[in-house]
Amino acid sequence: MGALVRLARTEPALRAVWLQSYDEAVPAFARALVDRAGLPPDDLRPALQAAS
């Protein structure tokens, strides 16, 4: 895993895929946190937690 992370920093194509995956994963994590906590969908806390 460490080698993959290092490559993502130096290889432009891999970095693009890594960033795209992150961009798609954060909203999914935030929705899951909203559902699990029973919070309203516009609550900012799950989005902040998902991003970190």
PDB file with one MODEL, atoms N, CA, C and O in Angstrom:
MODEL        1
ATOM      1  N   MET A   1       0.814  -1.179   0.000  1.00  0.00           N
ATOM      2  CA  MET A   1       0.000   0.000   0.000  1.00  0.00           C
ATOM      3  C   MET A   1       0.863   1.250   0.000  1.00  0.00           C
ATOM      4  O   MET A   1       0.541   2.236  -0.664  1.00  0.00           O
ATOM      5  N   GLY A   2       1.948   1.209   0.737  1.00  0.00           N
ATOM      6  CA  GLY A   2       2.835   2.367   0.777  1.00  0.00           C
ATOM      7  C   GLY A   2       3.399   2.705  -0.587  1.00  0.00           C
ATOM      8  O   GLY A   2       3.514   3.877  -0.946  1.00  0.00           O
ATOM      9  N   ALA A   3       3.754   1.672  -1.355  1.00  0.00           N
ATOM     10  CA  ALA A   3       4.285   1.907  -2.704  1.00  0.00           C
ATOM     11  C   ALA A   3       3.234   2.557  -3.600  1.00  0.00           C
ATOM     12  O   ALA A   3       3.554   3.425  -4.411  1.00  0.00           O
ATOM     13  N   LEU A   4       1.983   2.134  -3.450  1.00  0.00           N
ATOM     14  CA  LEU A   4       0.896   2.717  -4.245  1.00  0.00           C
ATOM     15  C   LEU A   4       0.712   4.190  -3.903  1.00  0.00           C
ATOM     16  O   LEU A   4       0.528   5.016  -4.796  1.00  0.00           O
ATOM     17  N   VAL A   5       0.759   4.515  -2.642  1.00  0.00           N
ATOM     18  CA  VAL A   5       0.618   5.911  -2.225  1.00  0.00           C
ATOM     19  C   VAL A   5       1.773   6.741  -2.757  1.00  0.00           C
ATOM     20  O   VAL A   5       1.569   7.861  -3.224  1.00  0.00           O
ATOM     21  N   ARG A   6       2.979   6.205  -2.693  1.00  0.00           N
ATOM     22  CA  ARG A   6       4.133   6.932  -3.236  1.00  0.00           C
ATOM     23  C   ARG A   6       3.979   7.148  -4.744  1.00  0.00           C
ATOM     24  O   ARG A   6       4.265   8.233  -5.250  1.00  0.00           O
ATOM     25  N   LEU A   7       3.535   6.127  -5.448  1.00  0.00           N
ATOM     26  CA  LEU A   7       3.342   6.263  -6.897  1.00  0.00           C
ATOM     27  C   LEU A   7       2.258   7.285  -7.221  1.00  0.00           C
ATOM     28  O   LEU A   7       2.371   8.015  -8.205  1.00  0.00           O
ATOM     29  N   ALA A   8       1.218   7.342  -6.409  1.00  0.00           N
ATOM     30  CA  ALA A   8       0.136   8.299  -6.652  1.00  0.00           C
ATOM     31  C   ALA A   8       0.632   9.735  -6.558  1.00  0.00           C
ATOM     32  O   ALA A   8       0.030  10.642  -7.133  1.00  0.00           O
ATOM     33  N   ARG A   9       1.706   9.941  -5.849  1.00  0.00           N
ATOM     34  CA  ARG A   9       2.264  11.292  -5.734  1.00  0.00           C
ATOM     35  C   ARG A   9       3.137  11.654  -6.929  1.00  0.00           C
ATOM     36  O   ARG A   9       3.306  12.835  -7.231  1.00  0.00           O
ATOM     37  N   THR A  10       3.697  10.653  -7.615  1.00  0.00           N
ATOM     38  CA  THR A  10       4.659  10.949  -8.683  1.00  0.00           C
ATOM     39  C   THR A  10       4.156  10.630 -10.082  1.00  0.00           C
ATOM     40  O   THR A  10       4.669  11.180 -11.056  1.00  0.00           O
ATOM     41  N   GLU A  11       3.170   9.758 -10.204  1.00  0.00           N
ATOM     42  CA  GLU A  11       2.656   9.374 -11.525  1.00  0.00           C
ATOM     43  C   GLU A  11       1.363  10.128 -11.817  1.00  0.00           C
ATOM     44  O   GLU A  11       0.362   9.913 -11.133  1.00  0.00           O
ATOM     45  N   PRO A  12       1.363  11.008 -12.819  1.00  0.00           N
ATOM     46  CA  PRO A  12       0.186  11.832 -13.094  1.00  0.00           C
ATOM     47  C   PRO A  12      -1.093  11.028 -13.376  1.00  0.00           C
ATOM     48  O   PRO A  12      -2.163  11.401 -12.896  1.00  0.00           O
ATOM     49  N   ALA A  13      -1.004   9.957 -14.129  1.00  0.00           N
ATOM     50  CA  ALA A  13      -2.202   9.173 -14.458  1.00  0.00           C
ATOM     51  C   ALA A  13      -2.774   8.501 -13.208  1.00  0.00           C
ATOM     52  O   ALA A  13      -3.987   8.492 -13.002  1.00  0.00           O
ATOM     53  N   LEU A  14      -1.909   7.950 -12.394  1.00  0.00           N
ATOM     54  CA  LEU A  14      -2.362   7.306 -11.167  1.00  0.00           C
ATOM     55  C   LEU A  14      -2.913   8.348 -10.192  1.00  0.00           C
ATOM     56  O   LEU A  14      -3.893   8.094  -9.491  1.00  0.00           O
ATOM     57  N   ARG A  15      -2.292   9.492 -10.153  1.00  0.00           N
ATOM     58  CA  ARG A  15      -2.800  10.572  -9.292  1.00  0.00           C
ATOM     59  C   ARG A  15      -4.203  10.987  -9.715  1.00  0.00           C
ATOM     60  O   ARG A  15      -5.062  11.220  -8.864  1.00  0.00           O
ATOM     61  N   ALA A  16      -4.441  11.081 -11.008  1.00  0.00           N
ATOM     62  CA  ALA A  16      -5.770  11.456 -11.500  1.00  0.00           C
ATOM     63  C   ALA A  16      -6.824  10.433 -11.072  1.00  0.00           C
ATOM     64  O   ALA A  16      -7.919  10.807 -10.652  1.00  0.00           O
ATOM     65  N   VAL A  17      -6.499   9.157 -11.176  1.00  0.00           N
ATOM     66  CA  VAL A  17      -7.436   8.107 -10.755  1.00  0.00           C
ATOM     67  C   VAL A  17      -7.646   8.165  -9.249  1.00  0.00           C
ATOM     68  O   VAL A  17      -8.772   8.021  -8.774  1.00  0.00           O
ATOM     69  N   TRP A  18      -6.584   8.372  -8.503  1.00  0.00           N
ATOM     70  CA  TRP A  18      -6.680   8.464  -7.047  1.00  0.00           C
ATOM     71  C   TRP A  18      -7.605   9.620  -6.645  1.00  0.00           C
ATOM     72  O   TRP A  18      -8.476   9.456  -5.790  1.00  0.00           O
ATOM     73  N   LEU A  19      -7.411  10.781  -7.264  1.00  0.00           N
ATOM     74  CA  LEU A  19      -8.224  11.945  -6.937  1.00  0.00           C
ATOM     75  C   LEU A  19      -9.682  11.747  -7.349  1.00  0.00           C
ATOM     76  O   LEU A  19     -10.586  12.182  -6.636  1.00  0.00           O
ATOM     77  N   GLN A  20      -9.918  11.107  -8.472  1.00  0.00           N
ATOM     78  CA  GLN A  20     -11.286  10.820  -8.917  1.00  0.00           C
ATOM     79  C   GLN A  20     -11.966   9.876  -7.936  1.00  0.00           C
ATOM     80  O   GLN A  20     -13.131  10.078  -7.593  1.00  0.00           O
ATOM     81  N   SER A  21     -11.264   8.858  -7.483  1.00  0.00           N
ATOM     82  CA  SER A  21     -11.824   7.919  -6.510  1.00  0.00           C
ATOM     83  C   SER A  21     -12.182   8.634  -5.217  1.00  0.00           C
ATOM     84  O   SER A  21     -13.248   8.403  -4.647  1.00  0.00           O
ATOM     85  N   TYR A  22     -11.293   9.496  -4.760  1.00  0.00           N
ATOM     86  CA  TYR A  22     -11.548  10.271  -3.541  1.00  0.00           C
ATOM     87  C   TYR A  22     -12.777  11.153  -3.728  1.00  0.00           C
ATOM     88  O   TYR A  22     -13.631  11.242  -2.846  1.00  0.00           O
ATOM     89  N   ASP A  23     -12.857  11.806  -4.893  1.00  0.00           N
ATOM     90  CA  ASP A  23     -13.971  12.707  -5.183  1.00  0.00           C
ATOM     91  C   ASP A  23     -15.311  11.966  -5.176  1.00  0.00           C
ATOM     92  O   ASP A  23     -16.329  12.532  -4.778  1.00  0.00           O
ATOM     93  N   GLU A  24     -15.316  10.727  -5.606  1.00  0.00           N
ATOM     94  CA  GLU A  24     -16.545   9.931  -5.626  1.00  0.00           C
ATOM     95  C   GLU A  24     -16.838   9.303  -4.265  1.00  0.00           C
ATOM     96  O   GLU A  24     -18.003   9.089  -3.928  1.00  0.00           O
ATOM     97  N   ALA A  25     -15.818   9.007  -3.488  1.00  0.00           N
ATOM     98  CA  ALA A  25     -16.006   8.310  -2.219  1.00  0.00           C
ATOM     99  C   ALA A  25     -16.513   9.227  -1.107  1.00  0.00           C
ATOM    100  O   ALA A  25     -17.316   8.794  -0.280  1.00  0.00           O
ATOM    101  N   VAL A  26     -16.073  10.459  -1.067  1.00  0.00           N
ATOM    102  CA  VAL A  26     -16.441  11.353   0.034  1.00  0.00           C
ATOM    103  C   VAL A  26     -17.956  11.537   0.151  1.00  0.00           C
ATOM    104  O   VAL A  26     -18.485  11.406   1.255  1.00  0.00           O
ATOM    105  N   PRO A  27     -18.681  11.835  -0.938  1.00  0.00           N
ATOM    106  CA  PRO A  27     -20.137  11.968  -0.793  1.00  0.00           C
ATOM    107  C   PRO A  27     -20.812  10.666  -0.351  1.00  0.00           C
ATOM    108  O   PRO A  27     -21.788  10.699   0.399  1.00  0.00           O
ATOM    109  N   ALA A  28     -20.305   9.537  -0.804  1.00  0.00           N
ATOM    110  CA  ALA A  28     -20.878   8.246  -0.386  1.00  0.00           C
ATOM    111  C   ALA A  28     -20.660   8.025   1.110  1.00  0.00           C
ATOM    112  O   ALA A  28     -21.564   7.564   1.806  1.00  0.00           O
ATOM    113  N   PHE A  29     -19.479   8.349   1.602  1.00  0.00           N
ATOM    114  CA  PHE A  29     -19.210   8.233   3.035  1.00  0.00           C
ATOM    115  C   PHE A  29     -20.105   9.186   3.826  1.00  0.00           C
ATOM    116  O   PHE A  29     -20.633   8.819   4.876  1.00  0.00           O
ATOM    117  N   ALA A  30     -20.272  10.399   3.325  1.00  0.00           N
ATOM    118  CA  ALA A  30     -21.101  11.386   4.023  1.00  0.00           C
ATOM    119  C   ALA A  30     -22.548  10.907   4.107  1.00  0.00           C
ATOM    120  O   ALA A  30     -23.181  11.042   5.154  1.00  0.00           O
ATOM    121  N   ARG A  31     -23.082  10.347   3.009  1.00  0.00           N
ATOM    122  CA  ARG A  31     -24.458   9.825   3.031  1.00  0.00           C
ATOM    123  C   ARG A  31     -24.590   8.703   4.041  1.00  0.00           C
ATOM    124  O   ARG A  31     -25.588   8.626   4.758  1.00  0.00           O
ATOM    125  N   ALA A  32     -23.595   7.833   4.104  1.00  0.00           N
ATOM    126  CA  ALA A  32     -23.635   6.729   5.059  1.00  0.00           C
ATOM    127  C   ALA A  32     -23.611   7.254   6.492  1.00  0.00           C
ATOM    128  O   ALA A  32     -24.315   6.731   7.355  1.00  0.00           O
ATOM    129  N   LEU A  33     -22.811   8.277   6.748  1.00  0.00           N
ATOM    130  CA  LEU A  33     -22.758   8.861   8.088  1.00  0.00           C
ATOM    131  C   LEU A  33     -24.080   9.533   8.453  1.00  0.00           C
ATOM    132  O   LEU A  33     -24.536   9.433   9.592  1.00  0.00           O
ATOM    133  N   VAL A  34     -24.692  10.211   7.495  1.00  0.00           N
ATOM    134  CA  VAL A  34     -25.999  10.838   7.721  1.00  0.00           C
ATOM    135  C   VAL A  34     -27.026   9.775   8.076  1.00  0.00           C
ATOM    136  O   VAL A  34     -27.772   9.921   9.045  1.00  0.00           O
ATOM    137  N   ASP A  35     -27.063   8.711   7.293  1.00  0.00           N
ATOM    138  CA  ASP A  35     -28.023   7.633   7.539  1.00  0.00           C
ATOM    139  C   ASP A  35     -27.800   6.992   8.901  1.00  0.00           C
ATOM    140  O   ASP A  35     -28.748   6.763   9.652  1.00  0.00           O
ATOM    141  N   ARG A  36     -26.567   6.710   9.206  1.00  0.00           N
ATOM    142  CA  ARG A  36     -26.250   6.019  10.462  1.00  0.00           C
ATOM    143  C   ARG A  36     -26.565   6.892  11.681  1.00  0.00           C
ATOM    144  O   ARG A  36     -27.039   6.390  12.700  1.00  0.00           O
ATOM    145  N   ALA A  37     -26.304   8.185  11.575  1.00  0.00           N
ATOM    146  CA  ALA A  37     -26.511   9.080  12.713  1.00  0.00           C
ATOM    147  C   ALA A  37     -27.935   9.628  12.777  1.00  0.00           C
ATOM    148  O   ALA A  37     -28.326  10.234  13.775  1.00  0.00           O
ATOM    149  N   GLY A  38     -28.708   9.414  11.713  1.00  0.00           N
ATOM    150  CA  GLY A  38     -30.071   9.933  11.696  1.00  0.00           C
ATOM    151  C   GLY A  38     -30.129  11.450  11.607  1.00  0.00           C
ATOM    152  O   GLY A  38     -31.041  12.076  12.146  1.00  0.00           O
ATOM    153  N   LEU A  39     -29.163  12.031  10.932  1.00  0.00           N
ATOM    154  CA  LEU A  39     -29.092  13.485  10.798  1.00  0.00           C
ATOM    155  C   LEU A  39     -29.791  13.942   9.525  1.00  0.00           C
ATOM    156  O   LEU A  39     -29.996  13.141   8.612  1.00  0.00           O
ATOM    157  N   PRO A  40     -30.157  15.212   9.452  1.00  0.00           N
ATOM    158  CA  PRO A  40     -30.739  15.726   8.211  1.00  0.00           C
ATOM    159  C   PRO A  40     -29.686  15.739   7.096  1.00  0.00           C
ATOM    160  O   PRO A  40     -28.501  15.920   7.376  1.00  0.00           O
ATOM    161  N   PRO A  41     -30.099  15.551   5.852  1.00  0.00           N
ATOM    162  CA  PRO A  41     -29.128  15.472   4.742  1.00  0.00           C
ATOM    163  C   PRO A  41     -28.265  16.713   4.552  1.00  0.00           C
ATOM    164  O   PRO A  41     -27.175  16.627   3.986  1.00  0.00           O
ATOM    165  N   ASP A  42     -28.738  17.860   5.017  1.00  0.00           N
ATOM    166  CA  ASP A  42     -27.953  19.087   4.828  1.00  0.00           C
ATOM    167  C   ASP A  42     -27.027  19.403   6.003  1.00  0.00           C
ATOM    168  O   ASP A  42     -26.413  20.469   6.030  1.00  0.00           O
ATOM    169  N   ASP A  43     -26.919  18.507   6.961  1.00  0.00           N
ATOM    170  CA  ASP A  43     -26.011  18.703   8.097  1.00  0.00           C
ATOM    171  C   ASP A  43     -24.565  18.642   7.601  1.00  0.00           C
ATOM    172  O   ASP A  43     -24.191  17.726   6.868  1.00  0.00           O
ATOM    173  N   LEU A  44     -23.777  19.600   7.997  1.00  0.00           N
ATOM    174  CA  LEU A  44     -22.398  19.722   7.509  1.00  0.00           C
ATOM    175  C   LEU A  44     -21.428  18.765   8.196  1.00  0.00           C
ATOM    176  O   LEU A  44     -20.400  18.417   7.616  1.00  0.00           O
ATOM    177  N   ARG A  45     -21.731  18.337   9.405  1.00  0.00           N
ATOM    178  CA  ARG A  45     -20.802  17.489  10.171  1.00  0.00           C
ATOM    179  C   ARG A  45     -20.430  16.189   9.458  1.00  0.00           C
ATOM    180  O   ARG A  45     -19.248  15.847   9.427  1.00  0.00           O
ATOM    181  N   PRO A  46     -21.385  15.444   8.882  1.00  0.00           N
ATOM    182  CA  PRO A  46     -20.985  14.211   8.186  1.00  0.00           C
ATOM    183  C   PRO A  46     -20.074  14.473   6.983  1.00  0.00           C
ATOM    184  O   PRO A  46     -19.162  13.692   6.713  1.00  0.00           O
ATOM    185  N   ALA A  47     -20.319  15.561   6.267  1.00  0.00           N
ATOM    186  CA  ALA A  47     -19.457  15.889   5.121  1.00  0.00           C
ATOM    187  C   ALA A  47     -18.038  16.180   5.584  1.00  0.00           C
ATOM    188  O   ALA A  47     -17.076  15.754   4.945  1.00  0.00           O
ATOM    189  N   LEU A  48     -17.902  16.899   6.688  1.00  0.00           N
ATOM    190  CA  LEU A  48     -16.575  17.192   7.220  1.00  0.00           C
ATOM    191  C   LEU A  48     -15.880  15.924   7.709  1.00  0.00           C
ATOM    192  O   LEU A  48     -14.682  15.747   7.491  1.00  0.00           O
ATOM    193  N   GLN A  49     -16.622  15.055   8.361  1.00  0.00           N
ATOM    194  CA  GLN A  49     -16.041  13.801   8.828  1.00  0.00           C
ATOM    195  C   GLN A  49     -15.623  12.928   7.649  1.00  0.00           C
ATOM    196  O   GLN A  49     -14.556  12.315   7.679  1.00  0.00           O
ATOM    197  N   ALA A  50     -16.453  12.870   6.619  1.00  0.00           N
ATOM    198  CA  ALA A  50     -16.129  12.040   5.453  1.00  0.00           C
ATOM    199  C   ALA A  50     -14.886  12.557   4.738  1.00  0.00           C
ATOM    200  O   ALA A  50     -14.064  11.771   4.268  1.00  0.00           O
ATOM    201  N   ALA A  51     -14.753  13.857   4.656  1.00  0.00           N
ATOM    202  CA  ALA A  51     -13.603  14.441   3.967  1.00  0.00           C
ATOM    203  C   ALA A  51     -12.294  14.228   4.717  1.00  0.00           C
ATOM    204  O   ALA A  51     -11.219  14.201   4.120  1.00  0.00           O
ATOM    205  N   SER A  52     -12.402  14.075   6.038  1.00  0.00           N
ATOM    206  CA  SER A  52     -11.174  13.903   6.791  1.00  0.00           C
ATOM    207  C   SER A  52     -10.883  12.430   6.937  1.00  0.00           C
ATOM    208  O   SER A  52      -9.881  12.056   7.547  1.00  0.00           O
TER     209      SER A  52
ENDMDL
END
